[in-house]
């Protein structure tokens, strides 16, 4: 152990109460920082997982028609004109006319994992109890299972029944409760178009729950052939759902897809931008709030070391007269801050991990934007790194001024009583 570190330990024990206050604030600050980041990040990650599992990473819909503008330029040989496309003036044609061709083109992109053709339209769903407005979604089951978490979202019934039964349907948990429908019950779907209205009977093969209220209340999944017949749309698709190997590349891939196939492509980041901003703001605000504990620890450390410098002027003068340099004196006080900081961060990380685990066992019930019955936490090394860095910066910066003041003390000034 170096002499300066040994002296720092001696000085540290002389201010036990003050140092314990700083230590307690560091422990609480680091621990709560980790817990709040783990919970907010956990809910955000689970929300993203839910969105990707229901609506996919990218959605292809609506054919793009460029709006052209003619510009004229006069040169030496006379008038000439050329056409340019206005990106902001695009027109969109609803739906996808040739889904098979679009799907073939999408499969050429290296980050595309799977695609699913979807057809949907408005319908009225009627049971013996009452009726509700819904949207009928026609899917090819095997394709859709590759781009969604539909298999994991089934809470009652079986996908095998839906696969083998042309009249089978998958309905959301919310609509099943509103219409008092269970697996095996029959209901009627009515759809209208310009040629008239038609209705068909379907049987509940399974009930799913995504946790997204709007989806669980309105989507009724049918086999593609049945949906085409009900909606009287023998060709085309409403949109194509795409899953990616690397979901974070969705915005860049969406732009590339638009340029190649000339259909609107929306990434999950664009579709859910408002909710993602809410989660980021919440994570940032909680980090700022919890950092107040660490700031208090830094201020307490500053006050403690400043008072110690005033009380230990004679000891500092003796040390200087024994040959200790200004840098050595400065290290004595920085060592004290470092010792408290190390103990505080280690205990704080342990506290953060323990509380995070305890929070993850708390039973809750959330429905609306996702479904969960427990607190969702994210275990990330970066939460611990960020907490420690915040503590290091605040505490060590607060310790610099007292340590530099102690280093400037001269033995002669202390003897004469003129030390500042």
C-alpha positions in Angstrom: 0.0 0.0 0.0 1.4 3.4 -1.0 2.0 6.0 1.7 -0.6 8.4 0.2 -3.3 5.7 0.2 -2.4 4.8 3.8 -2.8 8.4 4.9 -6.1 8.7 2.9 -7.5 5.7 4.9 -6.5 7.5 8.2 -8.1 10.7 7.1 -11.2 8.9 5.9 -11.8 7.3 9.3 -11.7 10.7 10.9 -15.0 11.7 9.1 -17.0 8.6 9.3 -20.5 10.1 9.4 -19.9 12.5 6.6 -18.3 9.8 4.4 -21.2 7.4 5.2 -23.6 10.0 3.9 -21.8 10.3 0.6 -21.5 6.5 0.4 -25.2 6.0 1.0 -26.1 8.5 -1.7 -23.8 6.8 -4.2 -25.2 3.4 -3.4 -28.8 4.6 -3.8 -28.0 6.6 -6.9 -26.2 3.8 -8.7 -28.8 1.2 -7.6 -31.8 3.2 -8.6 -30.2 4.3 -11.8 -29.8 0.7 -12.8 -33.3 -0.3 -11.8 -35.1 2.5 -13.6 -33.1 2.0 -16.8 -33.7 -1.8 -16.6 -37.5 -1.3 -16.3 -37.9 1.4 -18.9 -35.7 -0.4 -21.4 -37.5 -3.6 -20.6 -40.9 -2.2 -21.4 -39.5 -0.5 -24.5 -37.9 -3.8 -25.8 -41.1 -5.7 -25.1 -43.2 -3.1 -26.9 -40.8 -3.4 -29.9 -41.1 -7.2 -29.8 -44.9 -7.0 -29.8 -44.9 -4.6 -32.7 -42.6 -6.8 -34.8 -44.6 -9.8 -33.8 -47.9 -8.3 -35.0 -47.1 -5.9 -37.8 -43.7 -6.9 -39.0 -40.5 -5.0 -39.4 -41.6 -3.4 -42.8 -45.0 -3.1 -44.4 -45.2 -2.8 -48.1 -48.4 -1.1 -49.3 -49.7 1.3 -52.0 -48.1 1.7 -55.4 -46.1 4.9 -55.8 -46.8 7.1 -58.8 -44.2 9.9 -59.2 -45.5 13.4 -60.0 -43.5 14.7 -62.9 -42.6 18.3 -63.5 -41.3 19.8 -66.7 -38.4 22.3 -66.5 -37.3 24.3 -69.5 -33.7 25.5 -70.1 -32.7 27.8 -73.0 -29.3 27.1 -74.5 -27.4 28.4 -77.5 -29.2 26.0 -79.8 -32.7 26.9 -78.6 -35.2 25.7 -76.1 -35.0 22.3 -74.4 -36.9 20.7 -71.6 -36.5 17.7 -69.2 -38.6 15.9 -66.6 -37.8 15.5 -62.9 -39.7 13.5 -60.2 -41.0 15.3 -57.1 -40.6 13.0 -54.1 -42.8 15.3 -52.0 -45.5 15.2 -54.6 -46.0 11.5 -54.9 -49.4 9.9 -55.5 -50.3 6.5 -54.1 -52.5 3.9 -55.6 -54.1 1.8 -52.8 -53.2 -1.9 -52.6 -50.7 -4.2 -54.4 -51.8 -5.4 -57.9 -49.2 -8.2 -58.4 -48.2 -9.5 -54.9 -46.4 -12.5 -56.3 -44.1 -10.4 -58.4 -43.5 -8.0 -55.4 -42.8 -11.0 -53.1 -40.2 -12.4 -55.6 -38.4 -9.0 -55.7 -38.4 -8.7 -51.9 -36.8 -12.1 -51.5 -33.8 -10.8 -53.4 -32.9 -8.4 -50.5 -30.3 -9.9 -48.2 -31.8 -8.7 -45.0 -35.3 -10.0 -45.8 -36.1 -13.1 -43.7 -39.7 -13.8 -44.7 -42.7 -12.2 -46.4 -46.5 -12.6 -46.0 -49.2 -11.5 -48.4 -52.2 -10.0 -46.5 -55.7 -9.0 -47.8 -58.1 -7.1 -45.5 -61.3 -5.2 -45.6 -64.2 -4.0 -43.4 -66.8 -6.4 -42.2 -69.6 -6.7 -39.6 -69.1 -9.5 -37.1 -72.3 -10.9 -35.6 -72.9 -13.5 -32.9 -76.1 -14.5 -31.1 -75.3 -11.8 -28.6 -74.6 -8.7 -30.7 -72.6 -7.3 -33.6 -69.3 -5.4 -33.9 -67.4 -3.7 -36.7 -64.2 -5.6 -37.5 -61.7 -6.1 -40.3 -61.3 -9.4 -42.0 -57.7 -10.3 -42.6 -56.9 -13.0 -45.2 -53.6 -14.8 -44.7 -51.6 -17.8 -45.9 -51.0 -19.3 -42.5 -47.6 -20.8 -43.1 -46.2 -17.5 -44.6 -47.7 -15.4 -41.8 -46.3 -17.5 -39.1 -42.8 -16.7 -40.4 -43.3 -12.9 -40.2 -45.2 -12.8 -36.9 -45.6 -14.2 -33.4 -49.1 -15.5 -34.1 -48.2 -19.0 -33.0 -47.1 -17.7 -29.6 -50.1 -15.4 -29.3 -52.7 -18.2 -29.3 -54.3 -18.4 -25.9 -57.2 -20.8 -26.7 -57.8 -23.3 -29.4 -55.4 -24.6 -32.0 -53.8 -23.4 -35.3 -54.2 -26.9 -36.6 -57.9 -26.5 -36.7 -57.6 -23.2 -38.5 -55.2 -24.8 -41.0 -57.4 -27.7 -41.8 -60.8 -26.0 -41.8 -61.7 -23.5 -44.6 -64.4 -22.0 -42.4 -62.1 -21.6 -39.5 -61.2 -18.1 -38.1 -58.8 -16.6 -35.6 -60.3 -13.9 -33.4 -58.8 -11.6 -30.8 -59.4 -12.0 -27.1 -61.1 -8.6 -26.7 -63.7 -9.3 -29.5 -64.3 -12.8 -28.2 -65.2 -11.3 -24.8 -67.3 -8.6 -26.3 -69.3 -11.0 -28.4 -69.2 -13.9 -25.8 -67.6 -16.3 -28.3 -65.5 -19.3 -27.3 -63.5 -21.8 -29.4 -65.9 -23.9 -31.5 -68.7 -21.2 -31.6 -70.0 -20.0 -34.9 -70.5 -16.4 -36.0 -71.4 -14.4 -39.1 -69.3 -12.0 -41.1 -71.0 -9.5 -43.4 -69.1 -7.6 -46.0 -70.4 -5.0 -48.5 -69.2 -3.6 -51.8 -70.6 -1.9 -54.8 -72.3 -5.0 -56.0 -74.1 -5.7 -52.7 -73.8 -7.4 -49.4 -72.9 -11.0 -48.6 -72.6 -12.9 -45.3 -70.9 -16.1 -44.3 -70.7 -18.3 -41.3 -67.3 -19.1 -39.6 -66.3 -21.1 -36.6 -63.8 -19.9 -34.0 -60.7 -22.1 -34.4 -58.6 -20.3 -31.9 -58.4 -17.1 -29.9 -55.2 -15.0 -29.9 -54.0 -12.1 -27.7 -51.3 -9.6 -28.8 -52.0 -7.2 -25.9 -52.6 -4.4 -28.4 -56.2 -3.5 -27.8 -56.9 -2.2 -31.3 -55.7 -5.4 -32.9 -57.4 -7.8 -30.4 -60.7 -5.9 -30.9 -60.8 -5.6 -34.6 -58.8 -8.3 -36.5 -60.4 -11.5 -37.6 -58.0 -13.8 -39.5 -59.4 -16.0 -42.3 -57.8 -18.3 -44.8 -56.8 -16.3 -47.9 -59.2 -18.0 -50.2 -62.1 -17.5 -47.9 -61.3 -13.8 -47.4 -61.0 -13.2 -51.1 -64.5 -14.8 -51.6 -66.0 -12.8 -48.7 -64.5 -9.4 -49.9 -64.9 -10.3 -53.6 -61.3 -9.5 -54.3 -60.0 -12.4 -56.4 -56.6 -10.8 -57.0 -54.2 -8.4 -55.4 -53.3 -7.8 -51.8 -53.7 -5.0 -49.3 -50.2 -5.1 -48.0 -47.1 -7.4 -47.6 -45.7 -7.9 -44.2 -41.9 -8.3 -44.1 -39.6 -9.7 -41.3 -35.9 -8.9 -41.3 -32.8 -10.7 -40.0 -31.6 -7.3 -38.5 -34.6 -5.3 -37.4 -32.5 -2.1 -36.7 -31.8 -1.8 -40.4 -35.5 -1.4 -41.3 -35.3 2.3 -42.2 -32.5 1.8 -44.7 -34.0 -1.3 -46.1 -37.4 0.4 -46.5 -35.8 3.2 -48.6 -34.0 0.7 -50.8 -37.2 -1.3 -51.3 -39.1 1.8 -52.3 -36.5 2.7 -54.9 -36.5 -0.8 -56.4 -40.1 -1.9 -56.4 -41.9 1.5 -56.4 -44.2 0.6 -53.5 -44.5 2.4 -50.2 -42.4 0.7 -47.6 -42.8 1.8 -43.9 -40.4 0.6 -41.3 -41.5 -0.2 -37.7 -39.5 2.8 -36.5 -41.5 5.1 -38.7 -44.8 3.5 -37.8 -44.3 3.6 -34.1 -42.2 6.8 -33.9 -44.4 8.5 -31.3 -44.4 5.6 -28.9 -40.6 5.1 -29.3 -40.1 8.8 -28.5 -42.2 8.4 -25.3 -40.1 5.5 -24.1 -36.9 7.4 -24.8 -38.1 10.5 -23.0 -39.2 8.4 -20.1 -35.8 6.7 -19.9 -33.9 10.0 -20.1 -36.1 11.7 -17.5 -35.8 8.9 -15.0 -32.0 8.9 -15.5 -31.9 12.6 -14.7 -34.2 12.3 -11.7 -32.2 9.4 -10.1 -28.9 11.1 -10.9 -29.9 13.7 -8.2 -28.8 11.2 -5.6 -25.4 10.9 -7.1 -25.2 14.7 -7.4 -26.0 15.0 -3.7 -23.2 12.5 -3.1 -20.8 14.7 -5.0 -21.8 17.8 -3.1 -21.5 15.9 0.2 -18.1 14.7 -0.8 -17.1 18.3 -1.8 -18.3 19.7 1.6 -16.6 16.9 3.6 -13.2 17.2 1.8 -13.3 21.0 2.0 -13.9 20.9 5.8 -11.2 18.2 6.1 -8.7 20.5 4.4 -9.5 23.3 6.9 -9.2 20.9 9.8 -6.0 19.1 8.6 -3.9 22.2 7.6 -1.3 21.4 10.3 -1.1 17.7 9.2 -0.7 18.8 5.6 2.1 21.2 6.7 3.8 18.4 8.5 3.5 16.1 5.4 4.9 18.9 3.1 7.8 19.5 5.5 8.5 15.7 5.4 9.0 15.9 1.6 5.6 15.1 0.3 4.9 17.1 -2.9 1.8 19.0 -3.9 0.8 16.1 -6.1 1.1 13.7 -3.2 -1.1 15.9 -1.0 -3.7 16.1 -3.8 -3.6 12.3 -4.2 -4.4 11.8 -0.5 -7.7 13.6 -0.9 -8.5 12.1 -4.3 -7.8 8.7 -2.8 -10.5 9.3 -0.2 -13.0 10.1 -2.9 -12.0 7.1 -4.9 -12.3 4.7 -1.9 -15.8 5.9 -1.2 -16.6 5.8 -4.9 -15.4 2.2 -5.4 -17.3 0.9 -2.4 -20.4 2.9 -3.3 -20.5 1.7 -7.0 -19.8 -2.0 -6.1 -22.5 -2.1 -3.4 -24.8 0.1 -5.6 -24.5 -2.4 -8.6 -25.3 -5.3 -6.3 -28.3 -3.4 -4.9 -29.4 -2.5 -8.5 -29.2 -6.2 -9.6 -31.1 -7.4 -6.5 -33.9 -4.8 -6.8 -34.1 -5.4 -10.6 -34.6 -9.1 -10.0 -37.2 -8.4 -7.3 -39.1 -6.0 -9.5 -39.2 -8.6 -12.3 -41.2 -10.9 -10.0 -43.9 -8.3 -9.2 -47.3 -9.3 -10.6 -49.1 -6.7 -12.7 -51.6 -6.8 -15.5 -51.0 -4.5 -18.5 -53.1 -4.5 -21.7 -53.3 -1.8 -24.4 -50.0 -1.6 -26.2 -48.7 -5.0 -25.2 -49.7 -7.8 -22.8 -47.8 -8.7 -19.7 -48.5 -10.0 -16.2 -45.2 -9.1 -14.7 -42.8 -6.2 -14.7 -40.5 -6.4 -17.8 -36.8 -5.7 -17.1 -33.9 -5.6 -19.5 -30.6 -7.0 -18.2 -27.9 -4.9 -19.9 -24.2 -4.3 -19.0 -24.6 -0.8 -20.4 -27.0 0.2 -17.6 -24.2 -0.6 -15.0 -21.6 1.1 -17.1 -23.7 4.3 -17.4 -24.5 4.3 -13.7 -20.8 3.9 -12.7 -19.6 6.6 -15.2 -22.2 9.0 -13.9 -21.0 8.5 -10.3 -17.4 8.7 -11.3 -17.8 12.0 -13.1 -19.9 13.7 -10.4 -17.9 12.5 -7.4 -14.4 13.0 -8.8 -15.2 16.4 -10.3 -16.5 17.5 -6.9 -13.3 16.2 -5.2 -10.9 18.1 -7.5 -11.4 21.6 -5.9 -10.7 20.5 -2.3 -7.7 18.4 -3.3 -6.2 21.2 -5.3 -6.7 23.6 -2.4 -4.9 21.2 -0.1 -2.1 20.9 -2.5 -1.5 24.7 -2.6 -1.0 24.9 1.2 2.6 25.8 2.2 4.1 24.8 5.5 5.4 28.4 6.2 1.9 29.9 5.7 0.4 27.3 8.1 3.0 28.2 10.8 2.4 31.9 10.3 -1.4 31.4 10.3 -1.8 33.0 6.8 -2.8 29.8 4.9 -5.9 30.3 2.7 
